Every structure is written in C-alpha cells, then in structure tokens.
Amino acid sequence: MKIYLLFLGMALPNLLFAQPTKQTQFYISNDDHTDYMWTGNEKQYKEAFIKMLDYYIGQSDKTANLPAPYQSRFNCDGSYWLWEYEKNKSPAEFEKLISKIKSGHISVPYNAVVSCYGASPTEGILRGMYYAGYLQRRYNLDLDQAVAMENQTLPLGLGSLWAGAGVKYSWKGVCDCASQMKDLKKRNKEVYWYTGLDNSKVLMKWYSIAPGGNKQLGGYAEARDPALAVDQLTALCQSPAHPYHIAGAFGFGWDDLQTTTDIFTTTAQAKTNAQRQVIVSNQSDYFKAFEAAYGKVIPEESLAYGNEWDLYSASMAELSAKVKRSVEKLRAAEAMASLVSQQDKNFAGNLADLKKTAWMALGLYYEHDWTADGPVSREDRAAWQRKIENQLTTYVDTLYNLSQQKLGTYIKTSSNKTQFYVFNPLSWQRTDVCDFPYTGTKNVRVIDTQTNQEVPSQLIKSKGKEFIRILATDIPSVGYKVFEITSSPAKALPKAATYANQVFENSFYKLKITNQGVITSFVDKRQGNKEYAAQVNGKFMNDLGSGSDNIGSIVIEHEGPVSVTILCTGQKPLAHTSRITLFKEIPRVDIENQITQNFGEVQSWAFSYNLTGADVWHEETGTILKAKPVIQGGNYATQNARFDWLTLNHFAAINNGKQGITLSNADCAFLKLGNSALTNLDTKTAQISVLAGGQVDGAKLGILKQGGDSLFTQRFALSTNAGFNAAASMRFSLEHQNPLVAGRITGTQTIYSDKTYSFLKVSDPNVLLWSLKPAEEGAAKGIITRLWNFKNNNSPVKLSFTPQITTAHQTTHVETDLNKATILNGSLQETIGHHQIKTFRVVLENAKATK
C-alpha cells in the first residue's frame, strides 16, 4: 500500500538523467507504507512518523559525503506525515525537515494518506490535497507525485485531478490480497502515460505483480528485499514487456508500523557494477530520468478499472453519505462566503483552523484500510471514521450558517414586512422550489420584489419544522432575488399534482406507485406517453426489493400549488419510507428514501428501464465515463479490472440515442449495470442498481452491520430527455442536490441590491462552475473559481463578475499560481479544454454598493 510523491530539490549528477547507455540505471526507494488505523492507531502512527522522520533526517546528514547515488533518501507516502511533524515538533525542527525535502533527501506526495478514491466526491479529492498545496506555496516546494496504493483498481478520472493539482508522476503496487481479482500477474503496460479524457498526463509505473507476491515487483513493497529487487529489475529490463534501461523498485515498509534502516545505501553500493548503476531513490529522480529518456516513446492509457477496496466505505453507508452531503453543501456555503468576503476580507478568518482540519479530513476519510481486518479493531476504526466525518461536517455547517446570516445583513430591508433572499449557488439562471423557515399566520402570500408579482406558495412541515415553500423563478447565476411575505390571502391556484389510487401525475409525468414506494409505471407525457419503467429481474424503479408487492401505505404528506409529496411506508426487504414529490413547473421527480432499520447484507435500489439498445454514462472521479469496455467504444479496461460496482457520483444517465432518463444520486456511491459481475460488465440489461450499503465482499471485509446505524437517507431524482448530454445531466443533478438557499434579510443599508443580484456568469452553458470560494490565504488573495467543460471539444469561455476582474491567474487545483490569465474588458476570457477542469484565481475591483 505504498506510493509516495516526491520532489527533487538536490539533483543527482546529470549523467543519471541522460539518454540510456549500455549501463542500466536501477532506482531503489525506501519508504514505510502507512496502514493508518490498520497497523496502528492515531497515537502510534504519530509517534512512528516523528521517529522515522528524525531518523532519516539524521541518515541524510550521516551519508552527506557519499556520492549522490548512495546518499540516504526516504519517502513519506502522504502529507499527513508532515502535518503531524509540524504539529508536534518545534519550528526549527520542521524547517530542517523542509530543508531535507528541498534537497531531495526526503520526499512527500500531494495525497494526505494512501487512499481508495472510487467513493470520493471529485471536490473531496482536491481538498484532501490542500495541505500539500499550502506547504508548496509557503516553502516553495517542488512537489510532483501522488499515489493510490495497494488497492487492486484505479479510477480513470483520478489522473486528471492529480495532473490539474500539479502531479507529474505516480506508481502503483497492489496487494493481491483480500481481492476478488485473479489476473493481476500480467498487465498490458508496465510504464505508461496515465492519460485522462482531457488529455492530461501523469507518468505511471505499475508493474505486473511478481509470482512471489506483494513484497516483490508489482507489489506495494517492491523493495522489501532491495538486493532481490535489483536482480528482478535486471530481468525486467531484459524482457519484451519493459524494453527500457531505466527501472525502479519502490517500497520497503510493507505492513510494519515503522522501519529504520540503512540497507538501501549499502545495497546500492554493493550491487553497482560496470553494467548497472544502482541509485538510492526519492522516486522523483527515477521518473525524471525515465521521462527524459523514454517520455516520447512510451504508450498512453486511458482506462477505468472499476472498484474493489473502494467499495468497503459502503459498510458505513450513512456516514459516507454524510461526507458526500457536506462536500455538496460546501458549494453553497463557499459561494455565499465569496459574496460576503468582498465586503469583509477577514470574514470567517476565525474558522481557519477548522477549515484546514476539514480539508485534511477529506484526505483521511477514504484511507485505503476500510478492509478493517488488521490489528486495529473494527470498533476503533469505525469510531475514527465518525470522528473524521464530524471534522468536515462541523466546518461546512458553521461556514454555511455564518455566510447565510451575514449575506442577509448586506441586503437592505425595504419594508417592515418579513423579507428573505433566495440564493442560487449554481452558474446558470434557474427556477426551483425554495423553503423559508416560517411560523407566522397561515393567511399569507409571497411577493417577488423585482416584479412585484405574487409567486405560488404553500406551507409545509419537514423534519418537524415549518416552512413556507415558494416557486422561485429565474434566480440568477450565483445570485439571488428578494421576496416578501405579506399578511393577505394567497391567490387560489390549482395543485401542482394529483394523487389517487396509486396514480401520481402532473403536467410532465404520470406515475404508478406501490404502497412500498416502487414506481411500476413512469410515463412521460411530453414524449407521446412514453413508458420508461420496466420490470427487470423482478424489480421496477426505486425498488429496494419488494417489486409489485403492495403491502404498506401511502398518504399525501403535503400538497399545494408548488409541489405535492406522497409518503410511502414499506417493510420489504427492510423497513423503509419513500417520499416522492412532483412539482408545478419543474420536470423532475424527487425521491427521498429512508431505510429505518439496521442491516448487514448487501442492499440496493433498482431502477429498471423500458429502453432497448441503451448505453449508460456516469460520473466517475472527475470525469464522465461511458460504461462499456474500451473495445465496445466505452472507457473500461478489459483485464485487471472489476466490474460489479462502478463509481456513481452525481448522476447516471441511460439513453438509446432517441430517449433516455437521468438518475440524480445525492447520497450513495456505487452502481451496478444489469447483471454485471466481477469479470463481466453487462451492457445489455437496462437496469441500474444503486448500492444502498453492505459488506460487498463478505463479513470479513469492512465494518459489521453498518457500525450500528439504523437510519439511512438516500435521495434520487429522475428526469427524461431526448438524447444524452453530459452538461445537461450534470445541471439537472446539481439542481437536485443543491437546493436554493433562503436567508432572512436584516440589512440597514444598501450593500448588495434589494431586488436581485448576480455575482458571476459563465458564457458557455456546457462549462459549469464547479467551485467558487475565497482563496485559502484569505479573500484579499482573490476568489478561486473552478470550471468544468463537459463538451467533447475545447471551449472559449468568458467569465464575468460583478464587480469586474482586475487581475487573474490560472492556478493548480490546490491554488498554486501557474500563469496569468487573459482579461478583456473586465472579464476573464480563456479556453477550457475538452472534458477539462480548470482553476483560476481572480481579484475583483474594490467592492461597491449595487442597486
């Protein structure tokens, strides 16, 4: 389970980076693989990190007079090593560690710990690398590596996220243990360019695993026996699979809590001869030499491998859903904070420590040892996961609440009536429902203060609280409208939908629903009454496993001119409820499922479709994939892969070229296509099953019985379409998962408009704002703006703010400046590559009151 990122401050002799000669170059790298909360607990690893770093700082001093190839070098496999060292050592000691990193004797990657990324939200992966970005800027470090170690699979989109963050190099060694995969001893490519759909590249070393197992080449402790590693590298360079004269073997620590050794220095000297130079490596030196010699001739690879150990986070499905919800909620919290910070550059400064801890929590949560089968007990591992989730959620909730309240003080209230703003954190104008907490008289109506017209409204109760729900139309991009509650009767309007005898319909859809919440018929009225639901493998839509069984009950929970919600209560196969909502002017079917009992076995929600010849697209990790093998025009590998449960982030869309439906997924992390199995990706059966939770690979791997949880909220939404469009599917899903924000207006002077305001606009509807936030070093350093182009071709984009931009830079995804961006007439005008996520820092004109 190791791979480390390295950066080389003190270059080895130039001959090591030259074109290969008859003398081969073998790089052997020492590390201690971190099995965090598996081999040892937090206290034990903190002490091990400090002890090992102190030892190898000393070793670099001790060997400083040796020739460069034989000097001691050591590789951390995560930035969390430095986090603990900085917190527990003196500033002078930390500065010395930094000096060893700069000299190339100790190295560190961007990733916090060794993680499995298949369940992680895209933005969560990036924030998990923010501590490394902070160190990079503070100390001018040349970081260039990241790793995803020991797990047998690898996402396709991860490479693009790494490359965008500044990563150039990575290596992977697998465990070949606790695995259902049988074909790991033969890979098509031993070294290749790990290439994203955006054409970004990371140089990857991923050797076929040797017959001797994970302590030899291809394993996560390739250099456990450095002398044997050199002999195996010699054989590798003589094989057709690796026609190169430069090779590397990385990883010593295996599952040990800590290791301190000088064996790499002595082995490099002993094994060097006229035919080969053996080099004690910080891994970066290997990659630089290899790239210089072979970078133009090695192959590229753009393949997804599915998931394996990633799946075990579903053994605490509700806790993992809380992490996912917090990352999504961050979108609105930071967007509001961006507006507030234009008036108060120190806003939320008191949350700096909470913020750093939250980003590190995202780096830690998906740590790879979710197997939970090591010396640290399952109970301790589960308790640690809860602690980490709470560190993230506490920060996000605090920032959200502060920003929501503060924004209301910057909008002047223009009457003695209750006024509230409705804020849209997304980068396009939208119409949606919005709920404002309200406990006053029932005889009220709501006025849009911009148009002075009444808007549809109704009173609802949700989770024990009362709200007034409105239909908020044309809410501007990253902006708001102001509404006012008046004490006069609302205009009588027809209900948004009707329900009778298990038939639920509005102007868009007609559904037939069982008492257990299963949708057995889904008719689109706009497409000639096209029936989208089907029965596949005994299941329909939103089917936990009860099929057409009608035991249970349905009641209308609330109804009005904005929306109607029915509440279904079922018992099969688990006790659960399903709230299904239809709207007046929104072609979306919202589903909120709650499993209300503990369970241990694998459970899933099926969505079965009446679509023949359909393909499925889904958001993986920072990319949108076509769920077919590459030989059939998709994005999945045909070997060394696992196909039973694929990553499901915001959406999965199924479409036959003429008709289709998008499934928005707010809380779960994995999907299964039809009857897919470990080695078979079923692309023929029109069914998507969403993993509700469970120990996918049996009771020995993961947390038992969901760690005791007995309430699981799992929300979906459905909308039909004529043809698949990635940007449209993502817009639909983001609207479902990012509700409009309502905040009370309390301002006494005009800072922002008392009618309507838009902070940001993006010119291309296929390029979506992904993240908007004050810069990590504070709002005085600008606003960070992350954009994602969902098109198959490059897109010139105009990004406009109110007020205008004065300066702008493209940055890495961890906010390190790269180059100046183009500004024309106060707007940023840049090209975003196809499928690319790109990040900018913009500084705006001094904030002025808007009217």
Secondary structure in CASP SS format (residue, H / E / C, confidence):
PFRMAT SS
TARGET T0000
AUTHOR 0000-0000-0000
METHOD secondary structure of the structure
MODEL  1
M C 1.00
K C 1.00
I C 1.00
Y C 1.00
L C 1.00
L C 1.00
F C 1.00
L C 1.00
G C 1.00
M C 1.00
A C 1.00
L C 1.00
P C 1.00
N H 1.00
L H 1.00
L H 1.00
F H 1.00
A C 1.00
Q C 1.00
P C 1.00
T C 1.00
K C 1.00
Q C 1.00
T E 1.00
Q E 1.00
F E 1.00
Y E 1.00
I E 1.00
S E 1.00
N C 1.00
D E 1.00
D C 1.00
H C 1.00
T C 1.00
D C 1.00
Y E 1.00
M C 1.00
W C 1.00
T C 1.00
G E 1.00
N C 1.00
E H 1.00
K H 1.00
Q H 1.00
Y H 1.00
K H 1.00
E H 1.00
A H 1.00
F H 1.00
I H 1.00
K H 1.00
M H 1.00
L H 1.00
D H 1.00
Y H 1.00
Y H 1.00
I H 1.00
G H 1.00
Q H 1.00
S H 1.00
D H 1.00
K H 1.00
T C 1.00
A C 1.00
N C 1.00
L C 1.00
P C 1.00
A H 1.00
P H 1.00
Y H 1.00
Q C 1.00
S C 1.00
R C 1.00
F E 1.00
N E 1.00
C C 1.00
D C 1.00
G C 1.00
S C 1.00
Y H 1.00
W H 1.00
L H 1.00
W H 1.00
E H 1.00
Y H 1.00
E H 1.00
K H 1.00
N H 1.00
K C 1.00
S C 1.00
P H 1.00
A H 1.00
E H 1.00
F H 1.00
E H 1.00
K H 1.00
L H 1.00
I H 1.00
S H 1.00
K H 1.00
I H 1.00
K H 1.00
S H 1.00
G C 1.00
H C 1.00
I E 1.00
S E 1.00
V C 1.00
P C 1.00
Y C 1.00
N C 1.00
A C 1.00
V C 1.00
V C 1.00
S E 1.00
C C 1.00
Y C 1.00
G C 1.00
A C 1.00
S C 1.00
P C 1.00
T H 1.00
E H 1.00
G H 1.00
I H 1.00
L H 1.00
R H 1.00
G C 1.00
M C 1.00
Y H 1.00
Y H 1.00
A H 1.00
G H 1.00
Y H 1.00
L H 1.00
Q H 1.00
R H 1.00
R H 1.00
Y H 1.00
N C 1.00
L C 1.00
D C 1.00
L C 1.00
D C 1.00
Q E 1.00
A C 1.00
V C 1.00
A C 1.00
M C 1.00
E E 1.00
N C 1.00
Q C 1.00
T C 1.00
L C 1.00
P C 1.00
L C 1.00
G C 1.00
L H 1.00
G H 1.00
S H 1.00
L H 1.00
W H 1.00
A H 1.00
G H 1.00
A H 1.00
G C 1.00
V C 1.00
K C 1.00
Y E 1.00
S E 1.00
W E 1.00
K C 1.00
G C 1.00
V E 1.00
C C 1.00
D C 1.00
C C 1.00
A C 1.00
S C 1.00
Q C 1.00
M C 1.00
K C 1.00
D C 1.00
L C 1.00
K C 1.00
K C 1.00
R C 1.00
N C 1.00
K C 1.00
E C 1.00
V E 1.00
Y E 1.00
W E 1.00
Y E 1.00
T E 1.00
G C 1.00
L C 1.00
D C 1.00
N C 1.00
S C 1.00
K E 1.00
V E 1.00
L E 1.00
M E 1.00
K E 1.00
W C 1.00
Y C 1.00
S C 1.00
I C 1.00
A C 1.00
P C 1.00
G C 1.00
G C 1.00
N C 1.00
K C 1.00
Q C 1.00
L C 1.00
G C 1.00
G E 1.00
Y C 1.00
A C 1.00
E C 1.00
A C 1.00
R C 1.00
D C 1.00
P H 1.00
A H 1.00
L H 1.00
A H 1.00
V H 1.00
D H 1.00
Q H 1.00
L H 1.00
T H 1.00
A H 1.00
L H 1.00
C C 1.00
Q C 1.00
S C 1.00
P C 1.00
A C 1.00
H C 1.00
P C 1.00
Y C 1.00
H C 1.00
I E 1.00
A E 1.00
G E 1.00
A E 1.00
F E 1.00
G C 1.00
F C 1.00
G C 1.00
W C 1.00
D C 1.00
D C 1.00
L C 1.00
Q C 1.00
T C 1.00
T C 1.00
T C 1.00
D C 1.00
I H 1.00
F H 1.00
T H 1.00
T H 1.00
T H 1.00
A H 1.00
Q H 1.00
A H 1.00
K H 1.00
T C 1.00
N C 1.00
A C 1.00
Q C 1.00
R E 1.00
Q E 1.00
V E 1.00
I E 1.00
V E 1.00
S E 1.00
N C 1.00
Q C 1.00
S H 1.00
D H 1.00
Y H 1.00
F H 1.00
K H 1.00
A H 1.00
F H 1.00
E H 1.00
A H 1.00
A H 1.00
Y H 1.00
G C 1.00
K C 1.00
V C 1.00
I C 1.00
P C 1.00
E E 1.00
E E 1.00
S C 1.00
L C 1.00
A E 1.00
Y C 1.00
G E 1.00
N C 1.00
E C 1.00
W H 1.00
D H 1.00
L H 1.00
Y H 1.00
S H 1.00
A H 1.00
S H 1.00
M H 1.00
A H 1.00
E H 1.00
L H 1.00
S H 1.00
A H 1.00
K H 1.00
V H 1.00
K H 1.00
R H 1.00
S H 1.00
V H 1.00
E H 1.00
K H 1.00
L H 1.00
R H 1.00
A H 1.00
A H 1.00
E H 1.00
A H 1.00
M H 1.00
A H 1.00
S H 1.00
L H 1.00
V H 1.00
S H 1.00
Q C 1.00
Q C 1.00
D C 1.00
K C 1.00
N C 1.00
F C 1.00
A C 1.00
G H 1.00
N H 1.00
L H 1.00
A H 1.00
D H 1.00
L H 1.00
K H 1.00
K H 1.00
T H 1.00
A H 1.00
W H 1.00
M H 1.00
A H 1.00
L H 1.00
G H 1.00
L H 1.00
Y H 1.00
Y C 1.00
E E 1.00
H C 1.00
D C 1.00
W C 1.00
T C 1.00
A C 1.00
D C 1.00
G C 1.00
P C 1.00
V C 1.00
S C 1.00
R H 1.00
E H 1.00
D H 1.00
R H 1.00
A H 1.00
A H 1.00
W H 1.00
Q H 1.00
R H 1.00
K H 1.00
I H 1.00
E H 1.00
N H 1.00
Q H 1.00
L H 1.00
T H 1.00
T H 1.00
Y H 1.00
V H 1.00
D H 1.00
T H 1.00
L H 1.00
Y H 1.00
N H 1.00
L H 1.00
S H 1.00
Q H 1.00
Q H 1.00
K H 1.00
L H 1.00
G H 1.00
T H 1.00
Y C 1.00
I E 1.00
K E 1.00
T C 1.00
S C 1.00
S C 1.00
N C 1.00
K C 1.00
T E 1.00
Q E 1.00
F E 1.00
Y E 1.00
V E 1.00
F E 1.00
N E 1.00
P C 1.00
L C 1.00
S C 1.00
W C 1.00
Q C 1.00
R E 1.00
T E 1.00
D E 1.00
V E 1.00
C E 1.00
D E 1.00
F E 1.00
P E 1.00
Y C 1.00
T C 1.00
G C 1.00
T C 1.00
K C 1.00
N C 1.00
V C 1.00
R E 1.00
V E 1.00
I E 1.00
D E 1.00
T C 1.00
Q C 1.00
T C 1.00
N C 1.00
Q E 1.00
E E 1.00
V E 1.00
P C 1.00
S E 1.00
Q E 1.00
L E 1.00
I E 1.00
K E 1.00
S E 1.00
K C 1.00
G C 1.00
K E 1.00
E E 1.00
F E 1.00
I E 1.00
R E 1.00
I E 1.00
L E 1.00
A E 1.00
T E 1.00
D E 1.00
I E 1.00
P C 1.00
S C 1.00
V C 1.00
G E 1.00
Y E 1.00
K E 1.00
V E 1.00
F E 1.00
E E 1.00
I E 1.00
T E 1.00
S C 1.00
S C 1.00
P C 1.00
A C 1.00
K C 1.00
A C 1.00
L C 1.00
P C 1.00
K C 1.00
A C 1.00
A C 1.00
T E 1.00
Y E 1.00
A E 1.00
N C 1.00
Q C 1.00
V E 1.00
F E 1.00
E E 1.00
N C 1.00
S C 1.00
F C 1.00
Y E 1.00
K E 1.00
L E 1.00
K E 1.00
I E 1.00
T C 1.00
N C 1.00
Q C 1.00
G C 1.00
V C 1.00
I E 1.00
T E 1.00
S E 1.00
F E 1.00
V E 1.00
D E 1.00
K H 1.00
R H 1.00
Q H 1.00
G C 1.00
N C 1.00
K E 1.00
E E 1.00
Y C 1.00
A E 1.00
A C 1.00
Q C 1.00
V E 1.00
N C 1.00
G C 1.00
K E 1.00
F C 1.00
M E 1.00
N E 1.00
D E 1.00
L C 1.00
G C 1.00
S C 1.00
G C 1.00
S C 1.00
D C 1.00
N C 1.00
I C 1.00
G C 1.00
S E 1.00
I E 1.00
V E 1.00
I E 1.00
E E 1.00
H E 1.00
E E 1.00
G C 1.00
P C 1.00
V C 1.00
S E 1.00
V E 1.00
T E 1.00
I E 1.00
L E 1.00
C E 1.00
T E 1.00
G E 1.00
Q C 1.00
K C 1.00
P C 1.00
L C 1.00
A C 1.00
H E 1.00
T E 1.00
S E 1.00
R E 1.00
I E 1.00
T E 1.00
L E 1.00
F E 1.00
K C 1.00
E C 1.00
I C 1.00
P C 1.00
R C 1.00
V E 1.00
D E 1.00
I E 1.00
E E 1.00
N E 1.00
Q E 1.00
I E 1.00
T C 1.00
Q C 1.00
N C 1.00
F C 1.00
G C 1.00
E C 1.00
V C 1.00
Q E 1.00
S E 1.00
W E 1.00
A E 1.00
F E 1.00
S E 1.00
Y E 1.00
N C 1.00
L C 1.00
T C 1.00
G C 1.00
A C 1.00
D E 1.00
V E 1.00
W E 1.00
H E 1.00
E E 1.00
E C 1.00
T C 1.00
G C 1.00
T C 1.00
I E 1.00
L E 1.00
K E 1.00
A C 1.00
K C 1.00
P E 1.00
V H 1.00
I H 1.00
Q H 1.00
G C 1.00
G C 1.00
N C 1.00
Y E 1.00
A C 1.00
T C 1.00
Q C 1.00
N C 1.00
A C 1.00
R E 1.00
F C 1.00
D C 1.00
W C 1.00
L E 1.00
T E 1.00
L C 1.00
N C 1.00
H C 1.00
F E 1.00
A E 1.00
A E 1.00
I E 1.00
N E 1.00
N C 1.00
G C 1.00
K C 1.00
Q C 1.00
G E 1.00
I E 1.00
T E 1.00
L E 1.00
S E 1.00
N E 1.00
A C 1.00
D C 1.00
C C 1.00
A C 1.00
F E 1.00
L E 1.00
K E 1.00
L E 1.00
G C 1.00
N C 1.00
S C 1.00
A E 1.00
L C 1.00
T C 1.00
N E 1.00
L C 1.00
D C 1.00
T C 1.00
K C 1.00
T C 1.00
A C 1.00
Q E 1.00
I E 1.00
S E 1.00
V E 1.00
L E 1.00
A E 1.00
G E 1.00
G C 1.00
Q C 1.00
V C 1.00
D C 1.00
G C 1.00
A C 1.00
K C 1.00
L C 1.00
G C 1.00
I C 1.00
L H 1.00
K H 1.00
Q H 1.00
G H 1.00
G H 1.00
D C 1.00
S C 1.00
L C 1.00
F E 1.00
T E 1.00
Q E 1.00
R E 1.00
F E 1.00
A E 1.00
L E 1.00
S E 1.00
T E 1.00
N E 1.00
A C 1.00
G C 1.00
F C 1.00
N C 1.00
A H 1.00
A H 1.00
A H 1.00
S H 1.00
M H 1.00
R H 1.00
F H 1.00
S H 1.00
L H 1.00
E H 1.00
H H 1.00
Q H 1.00
N C 1.00
P C 1.00
L C 1.00
V E 1.00
A E 1.00
G E 1.00
R E 1.00
I C 1.00
T C 1.00
G E 1.00
T C 1.00
Q C 1.00
T C 1.00
I C 1.00
Y E 1.00
S C 1.00
D C 1.00
K C 1.00
T E 1.00
Y E 1.00
S E 1.00
F C 1.00
L E 1.00
K E 1.00
V E 1.00
S C 1.00
D C 1.00
P C 1.00
N C 1.00
V E 1.00
L E 1.00
L E 1.00
W E 1.00
S E 1.00
L E 1.00
K E 1.00
P E 1.00
A C 1.00
E C 1.00
E C 1.00
G C 1.00
A H 1.00
A H 1.00
K H 1.00
G C 1.00
I E 1.00
I E 1.00
T E 1.00
R E 1.00
L E 1.00
W E 1.00
N E 1.00
F C 1.00
K C 1.00
N C 1.00
N C 1.00
N C 1.00
S E 1.00
P E 1.00
V E 1.00
K E 1.00
L E 1.00
S E 1.00
F E 1.00
T C 1.00
P C 1.00
Q C 1.00
I E 1.00
T E 1.00
T E 1.00
A E 1.00
H E 1.00
Q E 1.00
T E 1.00
T C 1.00
H C 1.00
V C 1.00
E C 1.00
T C 1.00
D E 1.00
L E 1.00
N E 1.00
K E 1.00
A C 1.00
T C 1.00
I E 1.00
L E 1.00
N C 1.00
G C 1.00
S E 1.00
L E 1.00
Q E 1.00
E E 1.00
T E 1.00
I E 1.00
G C 1.00
H C 1.00
H C 1.00
Q C 1.00
I E 1.00
K E 1.00
T E 1.00
F E 1.00
R E 1.00
V E 1.00
V E 1.00
L E 1.00
E C 1.00
N C 1.00
A C 1.00
K C 1.00
A C 1.00
T C 1.00
K C 1.00
END
